[in-house]
Amino acid sequence: MPSDAELMEVSLIAVAEAGVELRHPLFARWFAAWPERRATFINTDASSRRMTDETLEMMMGLAKGEENWVWPLVAELAFTHRSYGRLPWAEYESWIDLTIDCIGDAAGAAWSAEADAAWRRHGERLKALIIEAREGWDRAMPGHILGELPTVG
């Protein structure tokens, strides 16, 4: 039986062979779900590349047992996102779910129930790390979110 990482890699290879840039369908779906977020992106082209790549890398890293670099990246991204205000958890959750959905659609015949399960397992692990990081930052820096800082004067 192939490992989760192997199953996930096969699906990514199928996406590449199909010539699909995941970021395009992913962002189209995410903006359809969260249209008010479009205005928060200064450079959607750059952001779509980075967000898609980082999400894929973190889930693959978890599948390969590489938490030693995944956790610090998740913690950094959770802190960076605080500058946008208190983003609803549903946005994070849907981003990860939509990422996996787009991989499955683009992988075509190479997508299997086993690959879907592997991606979903590590998507859930990533969600748990994001929750942990958000809660950690909230404890470490209460009130340090855009719009919640006290004014001076």
N, C-alpha and C positions, 0 to 999 in steps of 0.2 A: 504494500500500500504506500503510495507516495506521501511525503510529508505535506503539511499545510503550505510551507514555503514553495515546494515543488509544484503543487497544484496552482498556487497563485501565480508563480512565474509562467506556467504554461498559458494561463489566461492572458497575462500581459504580453507574451510573445504573440499570441493570436491577435490581440488588439493592434500591436505594431505591424504585423503582417497585413492586417486589413487596412492599414494606413489611416487609422482613426486617431486624431488628437483628442484625447479624453476631455481636455479642458473645455472644448467648445460645447459638446452636448451637456457636460456637467454644469457649466455656468448658465447655459440656457435654462436648464431645469431648475437650478437653484434660484435664479432670478425670477422664474415663473412662480416659484413657491414663496419667495421673499422679495417682491418688487421694490419695496422701500429701501432695500440694501444697495441697489444699483448706484444711488447717489453717493454712497460712502466710499466708492472706489475711484481714486484719482486716475489710476492707470490700470484699467481692467486687463489689458494684454499682459502686463508684467505680473499683476496679482494672480491672474488665472494660471499662469505657468507655475508660479511659486506655490500657491495653495494646493494645486493638483499634485505637483511633484512631492511636496512635503507630506501630504496625506498618504500617498502611495508608499513613499519611503518609510513612514512610521509604521504602517500596517505590515509591510514586508519585514521591517526590522523586528517587530514583535514576533512575527511568524518564525524568524530565524533565531530567536532567543537573544536579541541584541538590545535588551532593555537599558543597558549601560549608556547608550547614546540617545535612545528614544525618549527616556524620561526627561533629561535636561532640555531637549528640544520642545517637548510638550509643555514643560514649565515655562520656558521662554515665550512660546507662542501664546499661552494663556495670559501671561503678563502683558504682552504687546497688545492683545485684543482688549484689554481693560481700557485702553485709550479711546475706544469707540463707545464707551459706556457699558452699562450692564446688558450685554447681549443675551437674549433669551436662550435657554438651554436647547430648546427645540431647533434653533438654527444650527447649532453644532451637530446635533443628532441627525438632522436631515441632510447635512452636508456629507457626513460619513455614509449614510444609507444611500444617498444619490450617487456617490462615488462608486459604490459597489454595484448599484443598478446599471450605471453606465458601462462599467467594465463588462458585466454580463451581456449587455446588449451588443457591445462592440466585439466581444470575443466570439460571438456566433456559435457555430457548432462545437467549438472547443470548450464552451461553458458547460459545466456539469453540476449536478447536485452537490458533489463533493467539493468542487471549487467554490461554489456559492457558500457552502457551510464554512469552508476555511476562511474566506474573506469576512464573512459575518462574525465568526469567532474573534478574529483580530480587530475587526471594527468595534465590537463590544469592548474588547480590552482597551482600545484607544479611547473610547468614550469614558471608560472608568478612570483612565489616567487624566483625561481632561477635567473631569469632575474633581478629582483629587487636587489637581493643580489650581483650579479656580478657587476651591475652598481654602487651600493653603495660602494663596495670595490674599484672599479676603481676611483670613486670620492675621497674616503678617502685616497687612497694610489696610486696615479698615478705613473706609471712606476715601481711599485713594483711587477713585474711578472718575473719569471725566464727568463733570457736572455735580460731583459730590464733594469737591474740595472746598474748604471754607474760603471766603473772600477776605482779603486784607484791607483794612481801612475802615 
